[in-house]
Amino acid sequence: RLQPGAKSISPMLLNEAREWLHDLRQMRTRGSFARNAMFAFSGTAVVVLSQLLLTPFIARTSAPEAYGLHGLFLGICTNLAVVADMGYTHAYVLPREQEKFTDLVRGNLVILMIVLVAMLPLVLARDLVFTWLPGWSGIGWWWYALPLGVVVQFVPIMLTQWLMREKAFGRSSSLGGGSNLLLRLFNLGYGWMTRGAAHGLILGELLVRGLSIGAYWYALRPYGIKQLFDKFNWTRIRAVMYEYRDQPQFIFPSRYVGMLGLQLPIFMLSSDPAAVGYFSMASSLLLIPLRLFGFSVGTVFQQKAAETMQRDPADMARVTGRFFDRLLITGVLPFAFIIVFGDLVFGLFLGKEWTMSGVYAAFLGLFFFFRHLSEPIAPLINVHRKAAQLLWFQAILMMIRLAVLAAGILWLGSATKAVLAYGIVSALGYAAFSAHLLRLAGMRWLAPMTRSVLLLAGAVLLLALLRQLIFNSWTPFS
């Protein structure tokens, strides 16, 4: 019998077609993997569709510098939101007792309050911070809105995980998709009325995300959210947080270091808001395939992997192999297309001032391809209780990224070269990470990884030939 991942490309495509048809039939079964994945996919599809349809119009009302300031503001808020999380939201599905789960949520709220109080001295010392970090001064008076930004970034994530615990995938996807659609509509309308005010994107983030908290609260009423502030017992809360202490000890550090590694260009290029805007736009659009086919069903895969590990660990290779093949099939063409036509697509649909953002997207395409293959199956790390491995991987990769970005900015004096170097080392790192995850699942990793590289290389070569025939150039950087 062939091992998962050791099959040729043609049989793989035929098997995938049969399995997709099987999953379509399984969508009628309540609680099935396919049905839960369908709910998650539908909500993400709304987000992606709104992004594809509205971003070209929003980009024409907001300059790259505005996107850069928004990216910097959002980067600071998400960093602090992850600190408030401390990894505990990933443990919401673990307690069997409802009261223990509720105490875990209460503990997260306590940490959030501590983070907000600790922020106050830096928020009030705005001018001093801007003296130390002049690239951040473009945020201006919106610096004082950072605490609110942390709240509206963290609380919806916390409430989403609550819905996941209750297996309310339909409600979770509709709320996530609806709030993102409303945010883009607000950005479009406000940008048009104010002719691209630099603060518009930040205002939309605060206003729409803040309103979404009320919608999440309403959706969670049947699940006991009203009792959240009843029976507040600090001794009991501290006990349950200690019980799940592996979350802040292992999950939080690896998640935080990984996120910081993804945001390094935003912070290190902050003196050039336009470059930050190019990077932010490129990254957000490159996330579309990952959001649509990866993150949307990645949470469902996490639940499936945990069940498989408890029921039949030997079946983990088959479950992971199927999921990996689907990620590969859905990711090859989108990322190959961006690698070859990034500058032309961005310039055509977003406007000529965004052409450089398309070049950045081409630089980052290979990295996001391997990220697309690895991040949705990364829960295997937690299932096998190997969280320390993820922390070491993210820490080492972040140090390498920091070094190449510094070299590009300080020695070469070029934001473009810095982003190119960042994309190369990130691609190599995530390729190695993908192979490690397959090996962790009990698969022979060489065959599926080789197939992934060959499929992407073949698609890039054919598209590059097409570009040469039509536009007389092979790549965005030729």
Beta strands, then each sheet from edge to edge (+ up, - down):
end
